[in-house]
Amino acid sequence: MPYVNIRITREGATPEQKAELIGGVTELLQRVLAKNPATTVVTIDEVDVENWGIGGLPVREYRRAQADRDPS
């Protein structure tokens, strides 16, 4: 019984987007590993942006730094 936990920042993912993630991950496990969709569990945890960090920086600061580096 596969269990997949998806963690995303809490930034307005819609119920439709979450349903697509759940369906897509379930389908992927069925196709690649022949796992039974009926016993595949997918959970989505939303984390406040203030509680998410990348590369030693809070995510908002990280994104600003990346935007400053991207000339486009």
PDB file of N, CA, C and O in Angstrom:
ATOM      1  N   MET A   1       0.844  -1.166   0.000  1.00  0.00           N
ATOM      2  CA  MET A   1       0.000   0.000   0.000  1.00  0.00           C
ATOM      3  C   MET A   1       0.896   1.238   0.000  1.00  0.00           C
ATOM      4  O   MET A   1       1.469   1.574   1.036  1.00  0.00           O
ATOM      5  N   PRO A   2       1.027   1.912  -1.120  1.00  0.00           N
ATOM      6  CA  PRO A   2       1.856   3.124  -1.181  1.00  0.00           C
ATOM      7  C   PRO A   2       1.204   4.274  -0.417  1.00  0.00           C
ATOM      8  O   PRO A   2      -0.016   4.440  -0.402  1.00  0.00           O
ATOM      9  N   TYR A   3       2.063   5.048   0.205  1.00  0.00           N
ATOM     10  CA  TYR A   3       1.635   6.267   0.882  1.00  0.00           C
ATOM     11  C   TYR A   3       2.535   7.382   0.375  1.00  0.00           C
ATOM     12  O   TYR A   3       3.757   7.302   0.505  1.00  0.00           O
ATOM     13  N   VAL A   4       1.942   8.420  -0.200  1.00  0.00           N
ATOM     14  CA  VAL A   4       2.696   9.556  -0.718  1.00  0.00           C
ATOM     15  C   VAL A   4       2.223  10.806   0.001  1.00  0.00           C
ATOM     16  O   VAL A   4       1.024  11.067   0.095  1.00  0.00           O
ATOM     17  N   ASN A   5       3.175  11.574   0.507  1.00  0.00           N
ATOM     18  CA  ASN A   5       2.864  12.828   1.169  1.00  0.00           C
ATOM     19  C   ASN A   5       3.459  13.963   0.346  1.00  0.00           C
ATOM     20  O   ASN A   5       4.672  14.032   0.148  1.00  0.00           O
ATOM     21  N   ILE A   6       2.599  14.842  -0.127  1.00  0.00           N
ATOM     22  CA  ILE A   6       3.020  16.006  -0.899  1.00  0.00           C
ATOM     23  C   ILE A   6       2.951  17.213   0.023  1.00  0.00           C
ATOM     24  O   ILE A   6       1.926  17.455   0.660  1.00  0.00           O
ATOM     25  N   ARG A   7       4.024  17.958   0.094  1.00  0.00           N
ATOM     26  CA  ARG A   7       4.032  19.192   0.887  1.00  0.00           C
ATOM     27  C   ARG A   7       4.218  20.367  -0.052  1.00  0.00           C
ATOM     28  O   ARG A   7       5.149  20.405  -0.857  1.00  0.00           O
ATOM     29  N   ILE A   8       3.319  21.316   0.067  1.00  0.00           N
ATOM     30  CA  ILE A   8       3.386  22.525  -0.750  1.00  0.00           C
ATOM     31  C   ILE A   8       3.195  23.730   0.171  1.00  0.00           C
ATOM     32  O   ILE A   8       2.645  23.618   1.267  1.00  0.00           O
ATOM     33  N   THR A   9       3.660  24.876  -0.302  1.00  0.00           N
ATOM     34  CA  THR A   9       3.410  26.084   0.469  1.00  0.00           C
ATOM     35  C   THR A   9       1.938  26.470   0.327  1.00  0.00           C
ATOM     36  O   THR A   9       1.307  26.223  -0.701  1.00  0.00           O
ATOM     37  N   ARG A  10       1.426  27.064   1.357  1.00  0.00           N
ATOM     38  CA  ARG A  10       0.020  27.485   1.383  1.00  0.00           C
ATOM     39  C   ARG A  10      -0.102  28.789   0.593  1.00  0.00           C
ATOM     40  O   ARG A  10       0.016  29.886   1.140  1.00  0.00           O
ATOM     41  N   GLU A  11      -0.340  28.634  -0.698  1.00  0.00           N
ATOM     42  CA  GLU A  11      -0.425  29.814  -1.561  1.00  0.00           C
ATOM     43  C   GLU A  11      -1.593  29.715  -2.539  1.00  0.00           C
ATOM     44  O   GLU A  11      -1.528  30.225  -3.658  1.00  0.00           O
ATOM     45  N   GLY A  12      -2.633  29.069  -2.110  1.00  0.00           N
ATOM     46  CA  GLY A  12      -3.848  29.099  -2.914  1.00  0.00           C
ATOM     47  C   GLY A  12      -4.030  27.986  -3.920  1.00  0.00           C
ATOM     48  O   GLY A  12      -4.714  28.187  -4.923  1.00  0.00           O
ATOM     49  N   ALA A  13      -3.447  26.817  -3.695  1.00  0.00           N
ATOM     50  CA  ALA A  13      -3.734  25.690  -4.574  1.00  0.00           C
ATOM     51  C   ALA A  13      -5.230  25.393  -4.469  1.00  0.00           C
ATOM     52  O   ALA A  13      -5.776  25.290  -3.371  1.00  0.00           O
ATOM     53  N   THR A  14      -5.873  25.260  -5.602  1.00  0.00           N
ATOM     54  CA  THR A  14      -7.320  25.037  -5.614  1.00  0.00           C
ATOM     55  C   THR A  14      -7.635  23.566  -5.347  1.00  0.00           C
ATOM     56  O   THR A  14      -6.770  22.704  -5.500  1.00  0.00           O
ATOM     57  N   PRO A  15      -8.874  23.285  -4.949  1.00  0.00           N
ATOM     58  CA  PRO A  15      -9.274  21.888  -4.796  1.00  0.00           C
ATOM     59  C   PRO A  15      -9.090  21.094  -6.092  1.00  0.00           C
ATOM     60  O   PRO A  15      -8.753  19.911  -6.056  1.00  0.00           O
ATOM     61  N   GLU A  16      -9.309  21.740  -7.218  1.00  0.00           N
ATOM     62  CA  GLU A  16      -9.131  21.069  -8.509  1.00  0.00           C
ATOM     63  C   GLU A  16      -7.662  20.711  -8.746  1.00  0.00           C
ATOM     64  O   GLU A  16      -7.356  19.620  -9.227  1.00  0.00           O
ATOM     65  N   GLN A  17      -6.766  21.622  -8.410  1.00  0.00           N
ATOM     66  CA  GLN A  17      -5.336  21.346  -8.561  1.00  0.00           C
ATOM     67  C   GLN A  17      -4.890  20.212  -7.640  1.00  0.00           C
ATOM     68  O   GLN A  17      -4.099  19.355  -8.034  1.00  0.00           O
ATOM     69  N   LYS A  18      -5.402  20.217  -6.420  1.00  0.00           N
ATOM     70  CA  LYS A  18      -5.060  19.154  -5.477  1.00  0.00           C
ATOM     71  C   LYS A  18      -5.587  17.808  -5.972  1.00  0.00           C
ATOM     72  O   LYS A  18      -4.896  16.795  -5.870  1.00  0.00           O
ATOM     73  N   ALA A  19      -6.801  17.796  -6.504  1.00  0.00           N
ATOM     74  CA  ALA A  19      -7.364  16.558  -7.046  1.00  0.00           C
ATOM     75  C   ALA A  19      -6.517  16.048  -8.207  1.00  0.00           C
ATOM     76  O   ALA A  19      -6.322  14.841  -8.350  1.00  0.00           O
ATOM     77  N   GLU A  20      -6.013  16.960  -9.034  1.00  0.00           N
ATOM     78  CA  GLU A  20      -5.152  16.568 -10.146  1.00  0.00           C
ATOM     79  C   GLU A  20      -3.840  15.968  -9.643  1.00  0.00           C
ATOM     80  O   GLU A  20      -3.356  14.981 -10.196  1.00  0.00           O
ATOM     81  N   LEU A  21      -3.269  16.556  -8.604  1.00  0.00           N
ATOM     82  CA  LEU A  21      -2.057  15.993  -8.003  1.00  0.00           C
ATOM     83  C   LEU A  21      -2.316  14.586  -7.478  1.00  0.00           C
ATOM     84  O   LEU A  21      -1.538  13.670  -7.744  1.00  0.00           O
ATOM     85  N   ILE A  22      -3.398  14.411  -6.740  1.00  0.00           N
ATOM     86  CA  ILE A  22      -3.729  13.104  -6.172  1.00  0.00           C
ATOM     87  C   ILE A  22      -3.931  12.070  -7.279  1.00  0.00           C
ATOM     88  O   ILE A  22      -3.392  10.966  -7.213  1.00  0.00           O
ATOM     89  N   GLY A  23      -4.706  12.433  -8.289  1.00  0.00           N
ATOM     90  CA  GLY A  23      -4.942  11.519  -9.405  1.00  0.00           C
ATOM     91  C   GLY A  23      -3.681  11.210 -10.180  1.00  0.00           C
ATOM     92  O   GLY A  23      -3.454  10.067 -10.577  1.00  0.00           O
ATOM     93  N   GLY A  24      -2.854  12.230 -10.400  1.00  0.00           N
ATOM     94  CA  GLY A  24      -1.627  12.043 -11.172  1.00  0.00           C
ATOM     95  C   GLY A  24      -0.616  11.160 -10.469  1.00  0.00           C
ATOM     96  O   GLY A  24       0.011  10.304 -11.094  1.00  0.00           O
ATOM     97  N   VAL A  25      -0.456  11.365  -9.169  1.00  0.00           N
ATOM     98  CA  VAL A  25       0.487  10.538  -8.406  1.00  0.00           C
ATOM     99  C   VAL A  25      -0.018   9.094  -8.351  1.00  0.00           C
ATOM    100  O   VAL A  25       0.762   8.151  -8.490  1.00  0.00           O
ATOM    101  N   THR A  26      -1.312   8.932  -8.151  1.00  0.00           N
ATOM    102  CA  THR A  26      -1.892   7.590  -8.108  1.00  0.00           C
ATOM    103  C   THR A  26      -1.687   6.878  -9.434  1.00  0.00           C
ATOM    104  O   THR A  26      -1.304   5.708  -9.461  1.00  0.00           O
ATOM    105  N   GLU A  27      -1.939   7.576 -10.533  1.00  0.00           N
ATOM    106  CA  GLU A  27      -1.759   6.989 -11.869  1.00  0.00           C
ATOM    107  C   GLU A  27      -0.296   6.646 -12.117  1.00  0.00           C
ATOM    108  O   GLU A  27       0.004   5.597 -12.687  1.00  0.00           O
ATOM    109  N   LEU A  28       0.605   7.502 -11.703  1.00  0.00           N
ATOM    110  CA  LEU A  28       2.037   7.265 -11.880  1.00  0.00           C
ATOM    111  C   LEU A  28       2.475   5.999 -11.156  1.00  0.00           C
ATOM    112  O   LEU A  28       3.201   5.180 -11.719  1.00  0.00           O
ATOM    113  N   LEU A  29       2.041   5.837  -9.923  1.00  0.00           N
ATOM    114  CA  LEU A  29       2.399   4.640  -9.167  1.00  0.00           C
ATOM    115  C   LEU A  29       1.817   3.377  -9.798  1.00  0.00           C
ATOM    116  O   LEU A  29       2.447   2.319  -9.785  1.00  0.00           O
ATOM    117  N   GLN A  30       0.621   3.497 -10.346  1.00  0.00           N
ATOM    118  CA  GLN A  30       0.017   2.343 -11.028  1.00  0.00           C
ATOM    119  C   GLN A  30       0.803   2.002 -12.292  1.00  0.00           C
ATOM    120  O   GLN A  30       1.104   0.836 -12.545  1.00  0.00           O
ATOM    121  N   ARG A  31       1.128   3.004 -13.070  1.00  0.00           N
ATOM    122  CA  ARG A  31       1.803   2.783 -14.350  1.00  0.00           C
ATOM    123  C   ARG A  31       3.240   2.314 -14.173  1.00  0.00           C
ATOM    124  O   ARG A  31       3.666   1.375 -14.845  1.00  0.00           O
ATOM    125  N   VAL A  32       3.983   2.940 -13.293  1.00  0.00           N
ATOM    126  CA  VAL A  32       5.409   2.650 -13.157  1.00  0.00           C
ATOM    127  C   VAL A  32       5.675   1.441 -12.260  1.00  0.00           C
ATOM    128  O   VAL A  32       6.545   0.622 -12.557  1.00  0.00           O
ATOM    129  N   LEU A  33       4.926   1.331 -11.165  1.00  0.00           N
ATOM    130  CA  LEU A  33       5.219   0.272 -10.194  1.00  0.00           C
ATOM    131  C   LEU A  33       4.112  -0.776 -10.077  1.00  0.00           C
ATOM    132  O   LEU A  33       4.191  -1.673  -9.237  1.00  0.00           O
ATOM    133  N   ALA A  34       3.084  -0.666 -10.916  1.00  0.00           N
ATOM    134  CA  ALA A  34       1.948  -1.598 -10.905  1.00  0.00           C
ATOM    135  C   ALA A  34       1.249  -1.634  -9.542  1.00  0.00           C
ATOM    136  O   ALA A  34       0.795  -2.687  -9.097  1.00  0.00           O
ATOM    137  N   LYS A  35       1.171  -0.476  -8.890  1.00  0.00           N
ATOM    138  CA  LYS A  35       0.494  -0.391  -7.593  1.00  0.00           C
ATOM    139  C   LYS A  35      -1.009  -0.239  -7.789  1.00  0.00           C
ATOM    140  O   LYS A  35      -1.466   0.393  -8.742  1.00  0.00           O
ATOM    141  N   ASN A  36      -1.755  -0.818  -6.887  1.00  0.00           N
ATOM    142  CA  ASN A  36      -3.205  -0.780  -6.948  1.00  0.00           C
ATOM    143  C   ASN A  36      -3.711   0.598  -6.513  1.00  0.00           C
ATOM    144  O   ASN A  36      -3.461   1.012  -5.381  1.00  0.00           O
ATOM    145  N   PRO A  37      -4.417   1.313  -7.394  1.00  0.00           N
ATOM    146  CA  PRO A  37      -4.938   2.632  -7.021  1.00  0.00           C
ATOM    147  C   PRO A  37      -5.882   2.586  -5.817  1.00  0.00           C
ATOM    148  O   PRO A  37      -5.980   3.555  -5.064  1.00  0.00           O
ATOM    149  N   ALA A  38      -6.563   1.475  -5.641  1.00  0.00           N
ATOM    150  CA  ALA A  38      -7.523   1.367  -4.534  1.00  0.00           C
ATOM    151  C   ALA A  38      -6.847   1.367  -3.170  1.00  0.00           C
ATOM    152  O   ALA A  38      -7.483   1.655  -2.156  1.00  0.00           O
ATOM    153  N   THR A  39      -5.561   1.044  -3.147  1.00  0.00           N
ATOM    154  CA  THR A  39      -4.849   1.016  -1.872  1.00  0.00           C
ATOM    155  C   THR A  39      -3.738   2.059  -1.804  1.00  0.00           C
ATOM    156  O   THR A  39      -2.890   2.018  -0.912  1.00  0.00           O
ATOM    157  N   THR A  40      -3.750   2.986  -2.746  1.00  0.00           N
ATOM    158  CA  THR A  40      -2.756   4.060  -2.761  1.00  0.00           C
ATOM    159  C   THR A  40      -3.304   5.260  -2.008  1.00  0.00           C
ATOM    160  O   THR A  40      -4.400   5.745  -2.287  1.00  0.00           O
ATOM    161  N   VAL A  41      -2.525   5.724  -1.055  1.00  0.00           N
ATOM    162  CA  VAL A  41      -2.931   6.870  -0.233  1.00  0.00           C
ATOM    163  C   VAL A  41      -2.057   8.068  -0.594  1.00  0.00           C
ATOM    164  O   VAL A  41      -0.832   7.956  -0.633  1.00  0.00           O
ATOM    165  N   VAL A  42      -2.685   9.209  -0.856  1.00  0.00           N
ATOM    166  CA  VAL A  42      -1.964  10.443  -1.151  1.00  0.00           C
ATOM    167  C   VAL A  42      -2.504  11.521  -0.208  1.00  0.00           C
ATOM    168  O   VAL A  42      -3.712  11.746  -0.131  1.00  0.00           O
ATOM    169  N   THR A  43      -1.604  12.174   0.495  1.00  0.00           N
ATOM    170  CA  THR A  43      -2.010  13.302   1.338  1.00  0.00           C
ATOM    171  C   THR A  43      -1.274  14.546   0.878  1.00  0.00           C
ATOM    172  O   THR A  43      -0.155  14.476   0.369  1.00  0.00           O
ATOM    173  N   ILE A  44      -1.918  15.676   1.065  1.00  0.00           N
ATOM    174  CA  ILE A  44      -1.304  16.958   0.729  1.00  0.00           C
ATOM    175  C   ILE A  44      -1.294  17.811   1.992  1.00  0.00           C
ATOM    176  O   ILE A  44      -2.339  18.088   2.581  1.00  0.00           O
ATOM    177  N   ASP A  45      -0.104  18.219   2.394  1.00  0.00           N
ATOM    178  CA  ASP A  45       0.051  19.125   3.530  1.00  0.00           C
ATOM    179  C   ASP A  45       0.424  20.497   2.989  1.00  0.00           C
ATOM    180  O   ASP A  45       1.328  20.627   2.164  1.00  0.00           O
ATOM    181  N   GLU A  46      -0.274  21.507   3.457  1.00  0.00           N
ATOM    182  CA  GLU A  46       0.056  22.875   3.088  1.00  0.00           C
ATOM    183  C   GLU A  46       0.794  23.531   4.250  1.00  0.00           C
ATOM    184  O   GLU A  46       0.333  23.507   5.392  1.00  0.00           O
ATOM    185  N   VAL A  47       1.931  24.107   3.942  1.00  0.00           N
ATOM    186  CA  VAL A  47       2.796  24.720   4.944  1.00  0.00           C
ATOM    187  C   VAL A  47       2.788  26.230   4.737  1.00  0.00           C
ATOM    188  O   VAL A  47       2.932  26.708   3.612  1.00  0.00           O
ATOM    189  N   ASP A  48       2.621  26.970   5.810  1.00  0.00           N
ATOM    190  CA  ASP A  48       2.695  28.431   5.701  1.00  0.00           C
ATOM    191  C   ASP A  48       4.051  28.826   5.122  1.00  0.00           C
ATOM    192  O   ASP A  48       5.075  28.239   5.471  1.00  0.00           O
ATOM    193  N   VAL A  49       4.054  29.805   4.253  1.00  0.00           N
ATOM    194  CA  VAL A  49       5.286  30.249   3.602  1.00  0.00           C
ATOM    195  C   VAL A  49       6.340  30.639   4.634  1.00  0.00           C
ATOM    196  O   VAL A  49       7.535  30.441   4.415  1.00  0.00           O
ATOM    197  N   GLU A  50       5.898  31.187   5.748  1.00  0.00           N
ATOM    198  CA  GLU A  50       6.837  31.598   6.786  1.00  0.00           C
ATOM    199  C   GLU A  50       7.562  30.403   7.408  1.00  0.00           C
ATOM    200  O   GLU A  50       8.593  30.575   8.059  1.00  0.00           O
ATOM    201  N   ASN A  51       7.033  29.205   7.211  1.00  0.00           N
ATOM    202  CA  ASN A  51       7.612  27.997   7.786  1.00  0.00           C
ATOM    203  C   ASN A  51       8.356  27.158   6.752  1.00  0.00           C
ATOM    204  O   ASN A  51       8.621  25.982   6.999  1.00  0.00           O
ATOM    205  N   TRP A  52       8.695  27.730   5.611  1.00  0.00           N
ATOM    206  CA  TRP A  52       9.339  27.007   4.523  1.00  0.00           C
ATOM    207  C   TRP A  52      10.630  27.725   4.170  1.00  0.00           C
ATOM    208  O   TRP A  52      10.637  28.942   3.985  1.00  0.00           O
ATOM    209  N   GLY A  53      11.711  26.984   4.076  1.00  0.00           N
ATOM    210  CA  GLY A  53      12.989  27.595   3.717  1.00  0.00           C
ATOM    211  C   GLY A  53      13.697  26.787   2.652  1.00  0.00           C
ATOM    212  O   GLY A  53      13.512  25.574   2.548  1.00  0.00           O
ATOM    213  N   ILE A  54      14.507  27.467   1.864  1.00  0.00           N
ATOM    214  CA  ILE A  54      15.309  26.841   0.809  1.00  0.00           C
ATOM    215  C   ILE A  54      16.693  27.456   0.857  1.00  0.00           C
ATOM    216  O   ILE A  54      16.835  28.677   0.917  1.00  0.00           O
ATOM    217  N   GLY A  55      17.694  26.627   0.830  1.00  0.00           N
ATOM    218  CA  GLY A  55      19.063  27.139   0.782  1.00  0.00           C
ATOM    219  C   GLY A  55      19.427  28.046   1.934  1.00  0.00           C
ATOM    220  O   GLY A  55      20.233  28.963   1.774  1.00  0.00           O
ATOM    221  N   GLY A  56      18.842  27.804   3.098  1.00  0.00           N
ATOM    222  CA  GLY A  56      19.160  28.610   4.263  1.00  0.00           C
ATOM    223  C   GLY A  56      18.394  29.911   4.364  1.00  0.00           C
ATOM    224  O   GLY A  56      18.666  30.732   5.240  1.00  0.00           O
ATOM    225  N   LEU A  57      17.427  30.103   3.463  1.00  0.00           N
ATOM    226  CA  LEU A  57      16.647  31.348   3.473  1.00  0.00           C
ATOM    227  C   LEU A  57      15.160  31.050   3.568  1.00  0.00           C
ATOM    228  O   LEU A  57      14.701  30.024   3.067  1.00  0.00           O
ATOM    229  N   PRO A  58      14.400  31.937   4.207  1.00  0.00           N
ATOM    230  CA  PRO A  58      12.949  31.812   4.106  1.00  0.00           C
ATOM    231  C   PRO A  58      12.560  31.868   2.627  1.00  0.00           C
ATOM    232  O   PRO A  58      13.199  32.569   1.842  1.00  0.00           O
ATOM    233  N   VAL A  59      11.529  31.143   2.254  1.00  0.00           N
ATOM    234  CA  VAL A  59      11.201  30.988   0.835  1.00  0.00           C
ATOM    235  C   VAL A  59      10.997  32.317   0.115  1.00  0.00           C
ATOM    236  O   VAL A  59      11.395  32.447  -1.043  1.00  0.00           O
ATOM    237  N   ARG A  60      10.395  33.294   0.760  1.00  0.00           N
ATOM    238  CA  ARG A  60      10.192  34.586   0.086  1.00  0.00           C
ATOM    239  C   ARG A  60      11.524  35.263  -0.237  1.00  0.00           C
ATOM    240  O   ARG A  60      11.691  35.828  -1.318  1.00  0.00           O
ATOM    241  N   GLU A  61      12.466  35.206   0.700  1.00  0.00           N
ATOM    242  CA  GLU A  61      13.791  35.781   0.439  1.00  0.00           C
ATOM    243  C   GLU A  61      14.502  34.999  -0.668  1.00  0.00           C
ATOM    244  O   GLU A  61      15.146  35.588  -1.535  1.00  0.00           O
ATOM    245  N   TYR A  62      14.382  33.695  -0.631  1.00  0.00           N
ATOM    246  CA  TYR A  62      14.997  32.854  -1.667  1.00  0.00           C
ATOM    247  C   TYR A  62      14.451  33.225  -3.050  1.00  0.00           C
ATOM    248  O   TYR A  62      15.211  33.374  -4.007  1.00  0.00           O
ATOM    249  N   ARG A  63      13.137  33.372  -3.142  1.00  0.00           N
ATOM    250  CA  ARG A  63      12.517  33.726  -4.425  1.00  0.00           C
ATOM    251  C   ARG A  63      12.974  35.100  -4.899  1.00  0.00           C
ATOM    252  O   ARG A  63      13.228  35.302  -6.086  1.00  0.00           O
ATOM    253  N   ARG A  64      13.076  36.046  -3.963  1.00  0.00           N
ATOM    254  CA  ARG A  64      13.560  37.386  -4.344  1.00  0.00           C
ATOM    255  C   ARG A  64      14.975  37.304  -4.898  1.00  0.00           C
ATOM    256  O   ARG A  64      15.290  37.916  -5.919  1.00  0.00           O
ATOM    257  N   ALA A  65      15.822  36.545  -4.220  1.00  0.00           N
ATOM    258  CA  ALA A  65      17.209  36.398  -4.669  1.00  0.00           C
ATOM    259  C   ALA A  65      17.251  35.750  -6.047  1.00  0.00           C
ATOM    260  O   ALA A  65      18.046  36.156  -6.896  1.00  0.00           O
ATOM    261  N   GLN A  66      16.413  34.755  -6.279  1.00  0.00           N
ATOM    262  CA  GLN A  66      16.377  34.103  -7.586  1.00  0.00           C
ATOM    263  C   GLN A  66      15.874  35.058  -8.665  1.00  0.00           C
ATOM    264  O   GLN A  66      16.393  35.072  -9.780  1.00  0.00           O
ATOM    265  N   ALA A  67      14.863  35.853  -8.328  1.00  0.00           N
ATOM    266  CA  ALA A  67      14.313  36.825  -9.288  1.00  0.00           C
ATOM    267  C   ALA A  67      15.371  37.882  -9.636  1.00  0.00           C
ATOM    268  O   ALA A  67      15.473  38.311 -10.786  1.00  0.00           O
ATOM    269  N   ASP A  68      16.156  38.297  -8.630  1.00  0.00           N
ATOM    270  CA  ASP A  68      17.204  39.293  -8.877  1.00  0.00           C
ATOM    271  C   ASP A  68      18.304  38.732  -9.780  1.00  0.00           C
ATOM    272  O   ASP A  68      18.943  39.479 -10.521  1.00  0.00           O
ATOM    273  N   ARG A  69      18.521  37.426  -9.717  1.00  0.00           N
ATOM    274  CA  ARG A  69      19.559  36.786 -10.540  1.00  0.00           C
ATOM    275  C   ARG A  69      19.088  36.504 -11.959  1.00  0.00           C
ATOM    276  O   ARG A  69      19.907  36.359 -12.866  1.00  0.00           O
ATOM    277  N   ASP A  70      17.760  36.423 -12.161  1.00  0.00           N
ATOM    278  CA  ASP A  70      17.208  36.085 -13.475  1.00  0.00           C
ATOM    279  C   ASP A  70      16.951  37.371 -14.255  1.00  0.00           C
ATOM    280  O   ASP A  70      16.073  38.149 -13.883  1.00  0.00           O
ATOM    281  N   PRO A  71      17.703  37.605 -15.331  1.00  0.00           N
ATOM    282  CA  PRO A  71      17.554  38.853 -16.081  1.00  0.00           C
ATOM    283  C   PRO A  71      16.284  38.938 -16.924  1.00  0.00           C
ATOM    284  O   PRO A  71      15.976  40.019 -17.426  1.00  0.00           O
ATOM    285  N   SER A  72      15.539  37.863 -17.101  1.00  0.00           N
ATOM    286  CA  SER A  72      14.347  37.895 -17.974  1.00  0.00           C
ATOM    287  C   SER A  72      13.155  38.429 -17.314  1.00  0.00           C
ATOM    288  O   SER A  72      12.093  38.511 -17.930  1.00  0.00           O
TER     289      SER A  72
END
